[in-house]
């Protein structure tokens, strides 16, 4: 779990939060998290995993922002939309870790620039 108050400095700590027992699979990575999609302020994690047959698949897990480590529901199928836009110092930015050097924990933010 990563936390930041300024989107520049981060602290990380292990946290169990995603139970795939119902799917019989193995988690590879969380693609994105979507929050505030309605008035209940739910949190939806879109993730990439291998299913019970070892085939690559997508799924989604539903959490509440009030209890972000308590899984409420699990759904086979997902969009695997890595990344997303965030506001960084008043500018829209896209957070991306794929460009980091091997064996590092760097995160790059690409900012929208007016042309």
C-alpha positions as a Markdown table, in Angstrom:
| # | Residue | x | y | z |
|---|---|---|---|---|
| 1 | Unk | 0.0 | 0.0 | 0.0 |
| 2 | Unk | 1.5 | 3.3 | -1.0 |
| 3 | Unk | 0.5 | 6.6 | 0.6 |
| 4 | Unk | 1.3 | 10.2 | -0.3 |
| 5 | Unk | 0.1 | 13.6 | 0.8 |
| 6 | Unk | 1.8 | 15.4 | -2.1 |
| 7 | Unk | 2.0 | 12.7 | -4.9 |
| 8 | Unk | 5.8 | 13.2 | -4.8 |
| 9 | Unk | 6.9 | 11.6 | -1.5 |
| 10 | Unk | 5.6 | 8.1 | -0.8 |
| 11 | Unk | 5.7 | 5.5 | 2.0 |
| 12 | Unk | 4.9 | 1.9 | 1.3 |
| 13 | Unk | 3.7 | -1.0 | 3.6 |
| 14 | Unk | 2.4 | -4.5 | 2.9 |
| 15 | Unk | -1.3 | -4.9 | 3.2 |
| 16 | Unk | -3.5 | -7.9 | 2.4 |
| 17 | Unk | -6.7 | -6.6 | 0.6 |
| 18 | Unk | -7.6 | -8.7 | -2.4 |
| 19 | Unk | -9.0 | -12.3 | -1.9 |
| 20 | Unk | -9.1 | -14.3 | -5.1 |
| 21 | Unk | -10.3 | -17.5 | -3.5 |
| 22 | Unk | -13.7 | -17.2 | -5.3 |
| 23 | Unk | -11.9 | -17.0 | -8.7 |
| 24 | Unk | -9.3 | -19.7 | -7.9 |
| 25 | Unk | -6.6 | -17.6 | -9.5 |
| 26 | Unk | -3.3 | -15.8 | -8.8 |
| 27 | Unk | -3.0 | -12.1 | -8.8 |
| 28 | Unk | -0.5 | -10.4 | -11.1 |
| 29 | Unk | -1.2 | -6.7 | -10.7 |
| 30 | Unk | -3.9 | -4.1 | -10.0 |
| 31 | Unk | -4.4 | -2.1 | -13.2 |
| 32 | Unk | -6.4 | 0.8 | -11.8 |
| 33 | Unk | -8.6 | 2.0 | -8.9 |
| 34 | Unk | -11.7 | 4.0 | -9.6 |
| 35 | Unk | -13.4 | 5.9 | -6.8 |
| 36 | Unk | -16.4 | 8.2 | -6.4 |
| 37 | Unk | -18.4 | 6.6 | -9.2 |
| 38 | Unk | -21.6 | 7.2 | -7.4 |
| 39 | Unk | -22.9 | 8.7 | -4.2 |
| 40 | Unk | -21.8 | 5.7 | -2.1 |
| 41 | Unk | -18.1 | 6.5 | -2.7 |
| 42 | Unk | -17.2 | 3.0 | -3.7 |
| 43 | Unk | -13.7 | 1.9 | -4.7 |
| 44 | Unk | -13.4 | -0.5 | -7.7 |
| 45 | Unk | -10.0 | -2.3 | -8.3 |
| 46 | Unk | -9.5 | -3.5 | -11.9 |
| 47 | Unk | -6.9 | -6.3 | -11.9 |
| 48 | Unk | -5.0 | -8.8 | -14.0 |
| 49 | Unk | -4.7 | -12.4 | -12.8 |
| 50 | Unk | -4.5 | -16.0 | -14.0 |
| 51 | Unk | -7.7 | -18.0 | -13.6 |
| 52 | Unk | -8.1 | -21.5 | -12.2 |
| 53 | Unk | -7.0 | -22.9 | -15.6 |
| 54 | Unk | -3.9 | -20.7 | -15.7 |
| 55 | Unk | -5.3 | -18.5 | -18.4 |
| 56 | Unk | -4.7 | -14.7 | -18.2 |
| 57 | Unk | -7.9 | -12.8 | -17.2 |
| 58 | Unk | -9.3 | -9.6 | -15.9 |
| 59 | Unk | -11.6 | -9.0 | -12.9 |
| 60 | Unk | -12.8 | -6.3 | -10.6 |
| 61 | Unk | -13.2 | -6.1 | -6.8 |
| 62 | Unk | -15.5 | -3.8 | -5.0 |
| 63 | Unk | -14.5 | -2.0 | -1.8 |
| 64 | Unk | -15.9 | 1.0 | 0.2 |
| 65 | Unk | -13.7 | 4.0 | 0.7 |
| 66 | Unk | -14.8 | 3.9 | 4.4 |
| 67 | Unk | -13.3 | 0.3 | 4.7 |
| 68 | Unk | -10.8 | 0.1 | 1.8 |
| 69 | Unk | -9.3 | -3.3 | 2.8 |
| 70 | Unk | -12.7 | -5.1 | 3.2 |
| 71 | Unk | -13.7 | -6.7 | -0.1 |
| 72 | Unk | -17.4 | -6.4 | -0.7 |
| 73 | Unk | -17.8 | -8.2 | -4.0 |
| 74 | Unk | -15.8 | -9.8 | -6.9 |
| 75 | Unk | -16.6 | -9.8 | -10.6 |
| 76 | Unk | -15.0 | -11.8 | -13.4 |
| 77 | Unk | -14.1 | -9.4 | -16.3 |
| 78 | Unk | -12.5 | -6.0 | -16.2 |
| 79 | Unk | -11.1 | -3.2 | -18.4 |
| 80 | Unk | -7.4 | -3.5 | -17.5 |
| 81 | Unk | -7.1 | 0.3 | -17.9 |
| 82 | Unk | -3.7 | 0.9 | -16.5 |
| 83 | Unk | -3.0 | 4.4 | -15.2 |
| 84 | Unk | -5.4 | 7.3 | -15.0 |
| 85 | Unk | -5.4 | 11.0 | -14.6 |
| 86 | Unk | -4.7 | 12.8 | -11.3 |
| 87 | Unk | -4.2 | 16.4 | -10.3 |
| 88 | Unk | -0.5 | 17.2 | -9.5 |
| 89 | Unk | 0.1 | 20.8 | -8.4 |
| 90 | Unk | -3.0 | 22.0 | -10.3 |
| 91 | Unk | -2.1 | 20.2 | -13.6 |
| 92 | Unk | -3.5 | 17.0 | -15.0 |
| 93 | Unk | -0.9 | 14.2 | -14.8 |
| 94 | Unk | -0.7 | 10.5 | -15.8 |
| 95 | Unk | 1.1 | 8.3 | -13.3 |
| 96 | Unk | 3.2 | 5.6 | -14.9 |
| 97 | Unk | 5.8 | 3.1 | -13.6 |
| 98 | Unk | 6.5 | 1.1 | -16.7 |
| 99 | Unk | 9.4 | 3.5 | -17.7 |
| 100 | Unk | 11.3 | 3.1 | -14.5 |
| 101 | Unk | 14.7 | 1.3 | -14.5 |
| 102 | Unk | 14.7 | -2.4 | -13.6 |
| 103 | Unk | 14.8 | -3.1 | -9.8 |
| 104 | Unk | 13.7 | 0.4 | -8.9 |
| 105 | Unk | 10.5 | 1.8 | -7.4 |
| 106 | Unk | 10.2 | 4.9 | -9.4 |
| 107 | Unk | 7.0 | 6.5 | -10.6 |
| 108 | Unk | 6.9 | 9.0 | -13.5 |
| 109 | Unk | 4.2 | 11.6 | -13.8 |
| 110 | Unk | 3.6 | 12.9 | -17.3 |
| 111 | Unk | 1.8 | 16.3 | -17.2 |
| 112 | Unk | -0.6 | 17.8 | -19.7 |
| 113 | Unk | 1.0 | 20.8 | -21.4 |
| 114 | Unk | -1.0 | 23.4 | -23.4 |
| 115 | Unk | 0.3 | 23.7 | -26.9 |
